[in-house]
Amino acid sequence: MTAHQTAPVALRTSGLVIDGREQVLACASLFYFRIPWEEWAARLAQVRATGYELVDVYVPWNFHELAPGEWDFTGRRDLGRFLDLAHAAGLGVVARPGPYICSEWDGGALPAWLPLEPGLALRQAEPRYLAHVERWFDRVLPLLAQRQHGRGGSVVAVQLENELDFFDTADRGAYVGALRDMALRHGIEVPLVACAGQGDLEGATGGVPGVTPAFNFYPDDRSPFLEPEVRRYADLLAARGEPLLVTETNRRHVTLRRLLVSGARVLAPYLQASGYDFGFTPSVGNWGDPGGFMTHDYDFGGFLSPTGAPRPETVEARVLTAVARTLGPRLARGVPEAADGAYATQAPTSSSPSRVALDGGGTLLGVPNLGDEPADVELAAAGGVPAVTLTVSAHACALVVRDLPLDGFGGRGTLTLATGDLVGAGPHGVELAATVPGVVAFAAPAGTPTLVRLDAPAPGVPVRAVVRADGEQWDVVVRHPQDVPGPDGAVDPPAAQDAAGDPAAVRTARRLDLPTRTHATRAHRTAPASEEIGVHRGRVHYAADVTGAAELLLEGAGDVVDLALDGRALATVARFGASVVVPVGGARALTATVETWGHPNFDDVRLPGLRMGSLRGLGRVWSVLGREDVHALWTVDAGAQWAGRPAPVRPLGGWSSTRVGAPVTYRRDLDVDGVHDHALHLPGLAAPVTVTVDGVECLVTPQDPWLHLAPGAGAEVALTAPHVPGTLGGAVLLRLAPVEGWQVEPQTDRELVALAGRDAPAAPVDLPLRPAPGEEVWLEVDLPAGGCSVRFSGTHVRVAAYAHGELLGRVWLEDAARPRFTGGDPGRVWLPAAWNSGTIRLMVRGTVGAAEPELAAVLVQPTGESAWP
């Protein structure tokens, strides 16, 4: 059993036990690095008012180490202050210092310069990497150790790493063990946990003693199979003497209720308190569909919007946490079990529903309606109560109490049935929450149940009833969920809108006589990666002479690549490092501005720019000296499909067989020399294939169907793919020469912020503004006081907005080159009230497309961050 039994915080089968109190705990993600420090206290208070008792907090390494050896824990980065405010708000903190955090954050929080060190292996038990991690832990762990619960602080658990079971760590035990030892050396005494992103307990923890597994569940909220899956893990952990800690899951409370009755002892829906990524901090990621820029607006529908406006789900949160508080240790110590046959309904529901056998008697049954309409459910007769019918709202899960002894609440008899949510119990009766009519039944000791039907309450108008049986009496109060108070007894006001009123169109601005770069360049033989010249976040400008080149090949360019030939702007390239051919057309000068959107927060082999540790910048630039069609003359080794000797010679993909799906290997020599680099292009590739070059195996994917061949490589190439007609297309071999002689100007994020804050002459200008493709213009716009959402109307422009010494965010108005955006709202920039001095500065860049670039108006809308008192 992994537990700290004598410490102020213990892990037992009943959950995370704080000061001996056993209760199922709700935990909301709340990230200080995504919220202005001026609003930390208010956000923490909002979470606490919902009844959630914990917040989980990632601590991003690269948010605090701004450059190698340059640390910052002040102002917006004052982690200690945030932890102290959490303690003052009555919230415990599950601290998650990584070193890798994912969180759709730039590089998953791993500093961008780490991959520059030769031989360093990320997320491995490798000495160079662990030495860097130890430098980080030497900074962050003392802050956590000083603020542990039991030492007057808020930290109740520390998570090591994050979802390691997704990653190819060679020796998980050695790696997690090294992290554990660092934590212990720094005096961490609260429980250490490691979360499994896809249910692989050993993959997440390495089986290291002293590190408790936790689990992340992200089901389809409509899945009927959630309960049996979760019960399986609850049973597995109970056999080990450990609780089921759900460290991340969906935000909808219907799903949280299903997890509750299936055995979860900590419920931590990811991002109940949404946030916003200021600066160059969003990542690029995959989420199953490779490629996608994370929005600055970091919002997946949690109960607090990015600006802090409470949403209707705050009401559901108060009800669920009230149920957990009311049942307390009875629920925490309870045993989940299958409840097949407990009810019948025609609505979509669980394939095997769950109930908890409560400690001390009674059960809590989950009755989910996964359909789009309210549905009738017939509860089976039990405990002397006949079958009854209740209505369950759409996308909801009723929590039905049966046979609960009331002596533990100071009362007498048994609550034999309650179809409303049990949000209170005491010597004289119970309080329920409901939006539909329900049923309650009580029985005196050794008596028979008395059943009473209850009307649905209205907001502010509770339903009251008195139930009498065998000389006993119980009071029943049924409240509308809006009237269920939080732990401090307060009921919040109706949920505010995220933004109030119609947006106001601002059509006047001031054009600033301010450069967008210095033009101070340095010479480089080849185009350096951004990180090689100190641009960990920001952008780099490149220029080179390409006279005589017919076309160029760019390998690994990312993230936002703006090219120009002889001053003529080309369409923006945003292809996550995939190779791109650029026709030169007789031009002499190539210029490029390459902006980092973010480093990948995951590791996806399908695109170079999505590999963990991939670098940014223009990549490798080659002049294409020649092309050769090599799709023919491949010999075939079809294995079990039979290919005789001598081997048949076919075009690539030309072997036909009845054995669809069986592997086929195509081989041929390529006409390469020992002098030039080459690139093998496989256009039309429909599925990943394995390519072996001179005995070295690699993967080529449809998203980047290119293979670079160093000088002399490629004398023998073998390509293996399942036989599926139409999945292999042609093959072209390009002979390359490097483009050399570059003039390069780095422009870091901090330099851009400083530039945006410079004094400059200004002249009034009316919108629309129509910059030329590739032209950059500075504007200053007046804003009303208070927090604002700022949007932009127009087309074929990119806008970067600055205020209060921060890059607020970047918006890319529609053009054909714009990549997919994921996360929150890609069209909004948020200016918090505390940062609003009355103006905002915009760097506007025209892009190439079907229409002329135009910024038609700036749309300003007050936000609701002050809606909660």
C-alpha positions in Angstrom: 0.0 0.0 0.0 1.3 3.4 -1.0 0.3 5.7 1.8 1.5 8.3 4.3 -0.7 7.2 7.2 0.7 9.4 10.0 1.1 12.5 7.9 -1.5 15.4 7.7 -2.2 14.1 4.2 -2.6 10.4 3.6 -3.5 8.2 0.7 -5.9 5.4 1.7 -8.5 3.4 -0.2 -11.0 6.1 0.8 -9.0 8.7 -1.1 -6.8 11.7 -0.4 -7.3 12.0 3.4 -6.5 15.5 4.7 -6.2 15.9 8.5 -8.1 12.6 8.9 -11.1 13.7 7.0 -12.4 11.1 4.5 -14.4 12.6 1.7 -14.6 12.4 -2.1 -12.9 15.6 -3.2 -13.6 17.6 -6.3 -10.6 19.4 -7.9 -10.6 22.1 -10.5 -7.6 22.9 -12.8 -6.6 26.5 -12.2 -3.4 27.7 -13.8 -1.8 30.9 -12.4 0.3 31.3 -15.6 -2.9 31.7 -17.6 -4.5 34.4 -15.4 -3.3 37.9 -14.4 -2.0 37.8 -10.9 -4.4 40.6 -10.1 -7.2 38.1 -10.5 -5.8 35.1 -8.7 -7.6 35.7 -5.4 -10.9 36.2 -7.1 -10.6 33.0 -9.3 -9.6 30.9 -6.3 -12.6 32.3 -4.3 -14.9 31.4 -7.2 -13.7 27.8 -7.3 -14.0 27.5 -3.5 -17.6 28.8 -3.7 -18.6 25.9 -5.9 -17.6 23.5 -3.2 -14.5 22.2 -5.0 -11.9 21.7 -2.3 -8.8 21.3 -4.4 -7.1 22.9 -7.4 -4.5 21.2 -9.5 -1.8 23.5 -10.7 0.8 22.8 -13.4 4.1 24.6 -12.9 5.7 25.3 -16.3 9.5 25.1 -16.2 9.9 27.4 -19.2 7.6 30.0 -17.7 10.2 30.5 -14.9 13.5 29.8 -16.7 13.2 32.4 -19.4 16.7 31.7 -20.9 19.3 29.3 -19.7 20.1 30.1 -16.1 17.7 33.2 -16.1 15.0 32.5 -13.5 11.9 34.6 -12.6 9.5 33.9 -9.8 8.1 37.4 -9.5 5.0 39.2 -10.5 2.9 37.0 -12.8 5.4 34.3 -12.1 5.2 34.4 -8.3 4.3 30.8 -7.7 4.7 31.2 -3.9 2.2 34.0 -3.8 -0.4 31.9 -5.7 0.0 29.0 -3.4 -0.4 31.2 -0.4 -3.6 32.7 -1.9 -4.9 29.2 -2.5 -4.3 28.4 1.2 -6.1 31.6 2.3 -9.1 30.6 0.1 -9.3 27.2 1.9 -8.2 25.2 -1.1 -5.6 22.4 -1.2 -3.2 22.3 -4.2 -2.2 19.3 -6.2 1.1 20.7 -7.6 2.3 19.4 -11.0 5.8 20.6 -11.6 6.6 18.2 -14.5 9.2 18.5 -15.7 6.9 17.9 -18.6 3.3 19.1 -18.2 1.6 18.9 -21.7 -1.3 21.3 -20.9 -1.3 22.5 -24.6 1.5 24.8 -23.4 4.6 25.7 -25.4 6.8 22.6 -25.6 4.9 21.0 -22.7 7.0 23.4 -20.5 10.3 21.8 -21.5 12.7 24.7 -22.4 13.3 25.1 -26.1 17.1 25.1 -25.8 17.3 21.6 -24.3 17.4 19.8 -27.7 20.4 21.9 -28.7 22.6 19.9 -26.3 24.2 17.0 -28.2 23.1 13.6 -27.0 20.5 14.9 -24.5 17.4 12.7 -24.5 14.1 14.2 -23.3 12.1 12.4 -20.7 14.7 9.7 -20.2 16.8 8.5 -17.4 19.8 10.1 -19.2 22.4 12.0 -17.1 22.4 15.3 -19.1 18.6 15.6 -19.2 18.3 14.7 -15.5 20.9 17.3 -14.6 18.8 20.0 -16.2 15.7 18.6 -14.4 17.5 18.8 -11.1 18.3 22.4 -11.7 14.6 23.0 -12.2 13.6 21.0 -9.2 16.2 22.8 -7.1 14.2 25.9 -7.8 10.6 24.8 -7.7 10.5 22.0 -5.1 11.7 24.2 -2.2 8.7 26.5 -2.9 6.4 23.5 -2.8 8.0 21.9 0.3 7.7 25.2 2.3 4.0 25.3 1.5 3.0 21.7 2.2 -0.2 21.0 4.2 1.0 20.3 7.7 3.5 23.1 7.4 0.9 25.8 7.2 0.5 25.6 3.4 -1.8 24.5 0.6 0.1 21.7 -1.2 -1.5 18.3 -0.5 0.1 16.2 -3.3 2.8 16.5 -5.9 2.6 14.9 -9.3 5.8 13.7 -11.0 5.9 14.0 -14.7 2.7 13.8 -16.7 1.0 11.0 -18.8 4.4 9.2 -19.2 2.5 6.2 -20.6 2.1 8.1 -23.9 5.8 8.5 -24.3 8.6 6.1 -25.4 10.7 6.3 -22.2 13.2 3.5 -22.3 13.6 2.9 -18.5 10.5 4.2 -16.8 11.5 2.9 -13.4 14.8 4.6 -13.5 13.3 7.9 -14.7 10.4 8.1 -12.3 12.7 6.9 -9.5 15.1 9.7 -10.2 12.3 12.3 -10.0 11.0 10.7 -6.8 14.4 10.8 -5.2 14.8 14.5 -6.1 11.4 15.2 -4.5 12.3 13.4 -1.3 15.7 15.1 -1.1 13.8 18.5 -1.1 11.6 17.5 1.7 8.4 16.6 -0.1 6.3 14.6 2.4 2.9 14.8 0.9 1.9 12.0 -1.4 3.7 11.7 -4.8 1.5 10.7 -7.7 2.0 10.0 -11.4 -1.0 10.1 -13.8 -1.7 7.5 -16.5 -3.0 9.2 -19.6 -4.3 6.0 -21.2 -4.7 3.6 -18.3 -1.2 2.2 -18.2 -0.4 2.1 -14.5 3.1 0.8 -14.9 3.8 3.0 -17.9 3.0 6.1 -15.8 4.8 5.2 -12.6 7.5 2.8 -13.7 6.3 0.7 -10.8 8.4 2.9 -8.5 7.6 2.5 -4.7 6.3 5.7 -3.1 4.7 6.9 -6.3 0.9 6.3 -6.5 -0.8 5.9 -9.8 -3.6 8.2 -10.8 -5.7 8.1 -13.9 -7.0 10.4 -16.6 -10.3 9.5 -18.2 -11.5 11.4 -21.3 -14.5 9.4 -22.5 -17.2 10.4 -24.9 -19.7 11.9 -22.5 -22.4 9.7 -24.2 -20.4 6.5 -23.9 -22.4 3.7 -22.3 -19.3 1.9 -21.3 -17.7 4.4 -18.9 -18.9 2.7 -15.7 -17.4 -0.8 -16.2 -14.1 0.7 -17.4 -13.8 2.9 -14.3 -14.9 0.1 -11.9 -12.2 -2.1 -13.3 -9.5 0.4 -12.3 -11.2 1.0 -8.9 -11.1 -2.7 -8.2 -7.5 -3.0 -9.4 -6.3 -0.2 -7.1 -8.4 -1.3 -4.1 -6.6 -4.7 -4.3 -3.4 -2.7 -3.9 -4.7 -0.7 -1.0 -4.8 2.5 -3.1 -7.6 4.9 -4.1 -8.8 5.7 -7.6 -7.6 9.2 -8.2 -9.0 10.7 -11.4 -6.5 13.5 -12.0 -8.1 14.6 -15.3 -11.4 14.0 -16.9 -14.2 15.8 -18.8 -15.9 18.8 -17.3 -19.5 17.8 -17.6 -21.1 16.9 -14.3 -23.1 14.1 -15.8 -19.8 12.4 -16.4 -18.4 13.3 -13.0 -21.5 11.7 -11.3 -20.9 8.5 -13.3 -17.3 8.5 -12.1 -18.3 9.2 -8.5 -20.6 6.1 -8.3 -18.0 4.0 -10.1 -15.3 4.5 -7.4 -13.4 7.7 -8.1 -12.2 9.3 -4.8 -10.7 12.4 -6.3 -12.6 14.0 -9.2 -10.4 16.4 -11.2 -12.1 17.6 -14.3 -9.5 19.3 -16.5 -9.9 23.0 -16.8 -13.0 23.8 -14.9 -11.4 27.3 -14.5 -10.5 28.3 -18.0 -7.6 30.6 -18.8 -5.7 32.5 -21.5 -2.3 32.1 -22.9 -0.5 35.4 -23.1 2.7 35.8 -25.0 4.2 33.2 -27.3 3.0 30.4 -25.1 0.4 28.3 -26.9 1.7 25.0 -28.4 1.2 23.3 -31.7 -0.3 19.9 -31.2 -2.1 17.0 -32.8 -5.1 15.8 -30.9 -5.5 12.9 -33.3 -5.6 15.1 -36.4 -2.0 16.2 -36.9 -1.4 19.9 -37.0 -3.3 22.6 -35.3 -2.3 25.8 -33.5 -3.6 26.1 -30.0 -5.6 29.3 -29.5 -4.5 31.9 -27.0 -8.0 31.5 -25.6 -7.6 28.4 -23.4 -11.2 27.2 -22.9 -12.9 23.8 -23.1 -16.2 24.7 -21.6 -15.3 24.7 -17.9 -17.5 26.3 -15.3 -15.5 29.6 -15.3 -14.8 31.3 -18.6 -11.3 32.5 -19.5 -12.3 36.0 -18.3 -13.7 34.6 -15.0 -17.4 34.7 -15.8 -19.2 31.9 -14.1 -21.3 29.6 -16.3 -24.4 27.6 -15.4 -22.2 24.6 -14.6 -21.3 26.3 -11.3 -24.7 25.4 -10.0 -24.1 21.7 -10.9 -20.8 21.9 -9.2 -22.3 23.1 -5.9 -24.9 20.3 -6.0 -22.4 17.5 -6.6 -20.0 18.7 -4.0 -22.9 19.1 -1.5 -23.7 15.4 -2.1 -20.1 14.4 -1.4 -20.0 16.5 1.8 -23.3 15.1 3.0 -22.3 11.5 2.5 -18.7 12.1 3.7 -16.8 9.0 4.8 -19.8 6.8 4.0 -19.2 7.5 0.3 -15.4 7.7 0.5 -15.2 4.3 2.2 -17.9 2.8 0.0 -17.4 0.0 -2.5 -18.5 0.4 -6.2 -20.4 -2.4 -7.8 -22.3 -3.2 -10.9 -26.0 -2.3 -10.6 -27.3 -4.3 -13.6 -31.1 -4.6 -13.3 -31.5 -1.7 -10.8 -33.6 0.2 -13.3 -35.2 0.0 -16.7 -35.5 2.7 -19.3 -35.9 3.1 -23.1 -33.4 6.0 -23.1 -29.7 5.6 -23.9 -28.0 4.7 -20.7 -25.1 2.9 -19.2 -24.3 -0.6 -20.4 -23.6 -1.6 -16.8 -24.6 1.1 -14.3 -22.8 1.6 -11.1 -23.7 2.1 -7.5 -21.7 2.5 -4.3 -22.4 0.3 -1.3 -22.0 3.0 1.3 -20.0 2.4 4.4 -22.4 1.8 7.3 -25.3 0.8 5.0 -27.3 2.1 2.1 -26.4 2.6 -1.6 -25.9 5.5 -4.0 -27.0 4.5 -7.6 -26.2 6.4 -10.7 -28.9 6.6 -13.3 -27.6 8.2 -16.5 -29.8 9.5 -19.3 -27.4 9.8 -22.3 -30.1 10.9 -24.7 -31.2 14.3 -26.0 -34.6 14.3 -24.3 -35.9 13.8 -20.7 -36.7 10.1 -20.1 -38.7 8.1 -17.7 -36.8 5.5 -15.7 -38.4 2.7 -13.6 -36.5 1.9 -10.4 -36.8 -1.7 -9.4 -38.7 -2.5 -6.2 -36.3 -2.9 -3.2 -36.3 -2.6 0.6 -40.1 -2.7 0.9 -40.5 0.2 -1.6 -42.4 -0.7 -4.8 -41.1 0.1 -8.3 -41.3 3.8 -8.9 -40.9 5.9 -12.0 -38.7 9.0 -12.1 -37.9 11.5 -14.9 -34.2 12.0 -15.7 -33.3 15.1 -17.6 -31.4 14.9 -20.9 -27.6 14.4 -20.5 -27.9 14.0 -16.8 -27.3 11.3 -14.1 -29.6 11.0 -11.2 -28.0 10.0 -7.9 -30.5 7.8 -6.1 -30.1 7.0 -2.4 -31.5 3.8 -1.0 -31.6 2.3 2.5 -29.4 4.9 4.2 -29.4 4.7 8.0 -30.0 8.1 9.5 -28.4 7.5 12.9 -25.1 8.8 11.6 -26.7 12.1 10.9 -28.3 12.4 14.4 -31.6 11.1 13.2 -33.7 7.9 13.5 -34.8 5.4 11.0 -33.8 4.9 7.4 -34.0 7.0 4.3 -35.2 4.1 2.1 -35.4 6.0 -1.1 -34.6 9.5 -2.4 -34.7 10.3 -6.1 -33.4 13.8 -5.7 -29.8 14.7 -4.9 -29.1 14.3 -1.2 -27.5 17.7 -0.4 -28.1 17.7 3.4 -29.1 15.5 6.3 -29.6 16.1 10.0 -31.5 15.0 13.1 -34.8 16.2 11.7 -34.7 15.1 8.1 -33.0 15.7 4.7 -32.5 18.3 2.0 -32.7 17.3 -1.6 -32.0 19.1 -4.9 -34.1 18.5 -8.0 -35.5 20.1 -11.1 -38.2 17.4 -11.7 -40.8 15.7 -9.5 -39.4 13.0 -7.3 -40.1 10.4 -4.6 -38.8 10.1 -1.0 -39.5 7.2 1.4 -38.6 6.8 5.1 -38.9 3.9 7.5 -38.8 3.9 11.3 -36.6 1.4 13.1 -38.2 -2.0 12.4 -41.0 -0.3 10.5 -42.2 -0.4 6.9 -41.4 2.5 4.5 -43.7 5.4 3.9 -43.5 6.9 0.4 -44.2 10.5 -0.5 -44.3 12.0 -4.0 -42.7 15.5 -4.3 -43.3 18.3 -6.8 -40.5 19.9 -8.6 -39.3 23.1 -6.9 -38.9 26.4 -8.7 -35.9 28.7 -8.2 -36.4 30.5 -4.8 -39.5 28.4 -4.0 -38.5 25.1 -2.3 -40.9 22.2 -1.8 -41.4 21.1 1.8 -43.0 17.9 3.1 -43.3 16.1 6.4 -43.2 12.3 6.3 -44.6 10.4 9.2 -44.4 6.6 9.9 -44.7 4.5 13.0 -44.5 7.5 15.4 -41.5 9.0 13.7 -41.4 12.2 11.6 -38.9 13.5 9.0 -38.8 17.0 7.4 -38.0 17.1 3.7 -36.9 20.2 1.8 -36.4 20.1 -1.9 -34.5 23.0 -3.4 -33.9 24.0 -7.0 -30.2 23.5 -7.7 -29.7 27.2 -8.1 -30.7 27.5 -4.4 -28.1 25.0 -3.1 -25.5 27.0 -1.2 -21.8 26.5 -1.4 -19.7 25.5 1.6 -19.8 29.0 3.0 -23.6 29.1 2.8 -23.7 31.6 0.0 -25.7 31.2 -3.2 -24.1 32.9 -6.2 -25.9 35.2 -8.5 -27.2 33.9 -11.9 -24.3 33.1 -14.2 -23.0 36.1 -16.1 -22.4 36.1 -19.8 -18.8 35.9 -20.9 -19.2 39.3 -22.6 -21.9 41.9 -22.1 -23.6 43.9 -24.8 -23.0 44.1 -28.5 -19.5 44.7 -29.7 -18.6 48.3 -30.5 -16.9 48.8 -33.9 -13.9 51.1 -33.6 -13.0 52.5 -37.0 -10.4 55.1 -36.0 -6.9 54.5 -34.9 -3.5 56.1 -34.9 -0.8 54.9 -37.2 2.6 54.8 -35.4 5.8 55.8 -37.0 7.5 52.7 -35.4 9.6 50.1 -37.1 8.7 46.4 -36.8 12.3 45.3 -36.7 15.8 46.7 -36.4 17.3 45.3 -39.6 20.5 44.6 -37.5 21.6 41.3 -39.0 24.5 38.9 -38.6 26.0 36.6 -41.2 25.5 32.8 -41.0 26.7 30.2 -43.5 23.4 28.3 -43.4 20.0 29.3 -41.9 20.2 28.7 -38.2 17.3 27.4 -36.1 15.6 30.0 -34.0 16.8 28.4 -30.7 20.4 28.4 -31.9 20.4 32.2 -31.9 18.5 32.6 -28.7 15.0 33.0 -30.0 13.1 30.5 -27.8 9.9 32.4 -28.4 9.5 35.2 -31.0 10.6 35.4 -34.6 13.6 35.4 -36.9 14.2 37.3 -40.1 16.4 35.7 -42.9 17.8 36.9 -46.2 19.9 35.1 -48.8 20.9 35.4 -52.5 19.2 32.6 -54.5 20.4 33.7 -57.9 20.4 30.8 -60.4 18.1 28.5 -58.4 15.1 27.2 -60.2 13.3 26.0 -57.1 14.0 25.7 -53.4 13.3 22.9 -50.9 12.5 23.9 -47.4 12.8 21.1 -44.8 11.5 21.7 -41.3 10.4 25.3 -41.5 8.0 26.4 -38.8 5.8 27.7 -37.5 4.5 30.7 -39.5 6.7 31.2 -42.5 6.4 34.4 -44.6 8.5 34.3 -47.7 9.3 36.9 -50.3 11.2 36.7 -53.6 12.7 40.0 -54.8 10.3 41.7 -52.4 7.2 40.0 -53.7 5.4 38.3 -50.8 4.4 34.6 -51.2 1.6 32.8 -49.5 2.3 32.0 -45.9 3.6 28.5 -45.1 2.3 26.9 -41.9 2.8 23.2 -42.4 4.4 22.1 -39.1 7.8 21.4 -40.6 6.6 19.4 -43.6 8.9 19.9 -46.7 7.9 22.6 -49.1 9.0 23.2 -52.7 9.2 26.9 -53.6 9.5 27.9 -57.3 12.1 30.8 -57.6 11.1 32.0 -61.1 14.3 33.9 -61.8 14.3 35.8 -58.5 17.6 36.8 -56.9 16.7 37.6 -53.3 14.9 35.4 -50.8 13.7 36.9 -47.5 11.7 35.2 -44.8 10.2 36.1 -41.5 9.6 33.0 -39.4 7.5 33.2 -36.2 7.2 30.6 -33.5 3.6 29.9 -32.6 4.8 27.3 -30.1 6.7 24.1 -29.6 4.8 20.9 -29.6 3.2 19.7 -26.4 3.1 16.1 -27.6 5.3 13.8 -29.7 3.8 13.0 -33.1 6.0 11.3 -35.6 3.8 12.3 -38.6 5.1 15.8 -38.9 8.6 17.1 -38.1 7.4 20.2 -36.3 5.2 18.0 -34.0 8.1 15.9 -32.7 9.0 16.6 -29.1 12.2 18.6 -29.1 11.8 19.9 -32.7 13.4 23.3 -33.4 11.9 26.3 -35.1 13.0 28.7 -37.8 13.5 28.4 -41.5 14.9 24.9 -41.3 17.2 23.6 -44.0 17.0 25.4 -47.3 18.2 23.7 -50.5 18.5 24.7 -54.1 17.1 21.9 -56.2 19.7 21.0 -58.8 17.7 18.3 -60.6 14.8 15.8 -60.5 14.6 12.2 -61.5 11.5 10.1 -61.8 12.1 6.9 -59.8 8.7 5.4 -59.5 9.6 2.5 -61.8 12.0 -0.4 -61.7 11.4 -1.5 -58.1 11.9 -5.2 -57.4 9.2 -6.9 -55.4 9.5 -9.1 -52.3 5.9 -10.1 -51.5 6.7 -12.6 -48.8 3.7 -14.9 -48.2 2.0 -13.5 -51.3 4.8 -15.1 -53.3 7.2 -13.3 -55.6 9.5 -15.6 -57.5 13.1 -15.5 -58.3 14.2 -13.6 -60.1 12.2 -10.9 -58.4 9.5 -9.3 -60.4 10.1 -5.6 -61.4 7.1 -3.4 -61.0 6.3 0.3 -60.5 6.2 1.4 -56.8 2.8 0.1 -55.6 2.3 -1.9 -58.8 2.3 -5.4 -57.2 -1.2 -6.9 -57.3 -2.4 -9.7 -55.0 -5.6 -11.1 -53.5 -4.0 -10.8 -50.1 -4.9 -7.2 -49.3 -3.2 -6.0 -46.2 -0.2 -8.3 -46.4 3.2 -6.6 -46.4 5.0 -6.0 -49.6 8.6 -4.7 -49.9 9.8 -2.7 -52.9 13.6 -2.3 -53.5 15.8 -0.4 -55.8 19.1 1.5 -56.0 18.9 5.2 -56.4 21.3 7.3 -58.5 23.0 9.2 -55.7 26.5 10.4 -55.4 28.8 10.9 -52.4 28.8 14.7 -52.8 25.2 16.0 -52.9 22.3 15.7 -50.5 19.2 14.2 -52.0 15.5 14.1 -51.1 13.1 11.3 -52.0 9.6 12.5 -52.5 6.7 10.0 -52.4 3.7 12.0 -53.6 0.3 10.4 -53.3 1.3 8.4 -50.2 -2.0 7.5 -48.4 -0.6 5.7 -45.3 2.6 5.6 -43.3 5.3 3.3 -44.8 8.6 2.0 -43.5 11.6 2.9 -45.5 15.0 1.3 -45.0 18.0 3.2 -46.4 21.3 1.3 -46.4 20.0 -0.8 -43.5 18.6 2.1 -41.4 14.9 2.1 -40.9 12.7 5.2 -40.7 9.0 6.1 -41.1 7.6 8.3 -43.9 4.1 9.6 -43.5 1.4 11.1 -45.8 1.6 14.4 -43.9 5.3 14.8 -44.9 6.1 12.3 -47.7 9.7 13.2 -47.9 12.9 11.4 -47.0 16.3 13.3 -46.8 19.3 11.4 -48.0 22.7 12.5 -46.9 25.6 12.4 -49.4 26.1 8.8 -50.5 23.0 7.5 -48.7 20.4 5.7 -50.7 22.4 3.3 -52.7 19.8 0.7 -51.6 16.3 1.7 -50.6 13.6 -0.7 -49.4 10.0 0.5 -48.9 7.6 -1.8 -47.0 3.8 -1.2 -46.8 0.7 -3.3 -46.5 -0.7 -4.2 -49.9 -3.7 -1.9 -50.4 -4.4 -0.7 -53.9 -3.9 3.0 -54.4 -1.9 3.7 -51.2 1.4 4.3 -53.0 1.9 6.9 -55.7 4.9 8.0 -57.5 8.5 8.6 -56.4 10.8 11.5 -57.3 14.5 11.9 -56.4 15.7 15.5 -56.0 19.4 16.4 -56.1 20.2 19.3 -53.7 22.8 21.9 -52.8 22.6 24.0 -49.7 21.7 27.7 -49.9 24.5 29.5 -48.1 25.3 33.0 -47.1 22.5 34.2 -44.9 21.9 37.5 -43.1 19.8 36.8 -40.0 18.1 39.0 -37.4 16.7 37.4 -34.2 13.7 39.1 -32.6 12.8 37.5 -29.2 9.5 37.8 -27.6 10.9 40.3 -25.0 12.3 42.4 -27.8 9.0 42.5 -29.5 7.2 43.5 -26.3 9.8 46.3 -25.7 9.3 47.5 -29.3 5.6 47.6 -28.8 6.0 49.9 -25.8 8.3 52.4 -27.4 7.2 56.0 -27.8 6.6 57.0 -31.4 5.0 59.8 -33.5 1.4 58.9 -34.4 -1.0 60.1 -37.1 -4.8 59.6 -37.1 -6.0 57.0 -39.6 -9.5 55.7 -40.5 -10.2 52.0 -40.9 -10.3 50.0 -43.1 -6.5 49.7 -43.2 -5.2 48.0 -46.3 -1.6 46.9 -45.9 0.2 45.4 -48.9 0.9 41.6 -48.8 3.9 41.2 -46.5 3.7 44.8 -45.1 3.6 45.3 -41.4 2.0 48.4 -39.8 1.7 49.5 -36.2 -1.6 50.9 -35.0 -2.8 52.3 -31.6 -6.4 52.0 -30.7 -8.3 53.6 -27.8 -10.4 51.3 -25.6 -13.0 51.9 -22.9 -12.1 51.2 -19.3 -12.4 47.7 -17.8 -11.8 44.3 -19.2 -12.4 43.9 -22.9 -12.6 41.2 -25.6 -11.1 42.6 -28.7 -11.9 41.1 -32.2 -11.1 42.2 -35.7 -13.1 42.2 -38.9 -11.4 42.0 -42.2 -9.6 39.4 -44.3 -6.1 38.3 -45.1 -4.3 40.0 -42.2 -2.6 38.7 -39.0 -2.9 40.9 -35.9 -0.6 40.8 -32.8 -2.0 42.8 -29.9 0.1 44.3 -27.1 -0.7 46.1 -23.9 0.6 46.3 -20.3 4.0 45.0 -21.4 2.5 41.8 -22.7 1.7 40.2 -26.0 -2.0 39.7 -25.4 -2.4 37.3 -28.3 -2.4 36.8 -32.1 -5.4 36.6 -34.5 -5.2 35.3 -38.0 -8.1 36.4 -40.2 -9.2 34.1 -42.8 -7.0 33.1 -45.7 -6.2 29.9 -47.4 -2.9 29.3 -45.6 -4.3 29.6 -42.1 -3.9 26.4 -40.2 -6.6 24.7 -38.1 -7.0 26.2 -34.6 -7.9 24.2 -31.6 -8.8 24.9 -28.0 -10.8 28.0 -27.5 -11.9 31.1 -29.5 -9.2 31.8 -32.2 -10.7 35.2 -33.0 -10.4 36.9 -29.6 -7.8 38.9 -27.7 -8.4 39.5 -24.0 -7.3 42.6 -22.3 -7.9 42.2 -18.5 -9.3 45.1 -16.6 -6.2 45.5 -14.4 -4.0 45.8 -17.6 -6.2 48.3 -19.4 -4.6 51.7 -19.6 -7.0 52.9 -22.3 -5.1 51.8 -25.4 -3.9 48.8 -27.2 -1.2 48.5 -29.9 -1.5 46.3 -32.9 1.1 45.0 -35.3 -0.9 44.3 -38.5 0.6 42.2 -41.3 -1.0 41.7 -44.7 -1.0 38.2 -46.2 -1.3 36.7 -49.6 -4.5 35.3 -50.8 -7.6 35.5 -53.0 -8.5 38.9 -51.6 -6.6 42.1 -50.8 -5.5 42.4 -47.1 -7.9 44.5 -45.1 -8.4 45.3 -41.4 -12.0 46.7 -41.5 -12.6 47.4 -37.8 -11.6 46.6 -34.3 -14.6 45.2 -32.3 -14.6 45.8 -28.6 -16.8 44.1 -26.1 -16.7 44.4 -22.3 -16.0 41.1 -20.6 -17.6 39.6 -17.5 -14.6 39.1 -15.3 -16.2 41.3 -12.6 -19.5 39.5 -12.7 -18.8 37.6 -9.4 -18.5 39.8 -6.4 
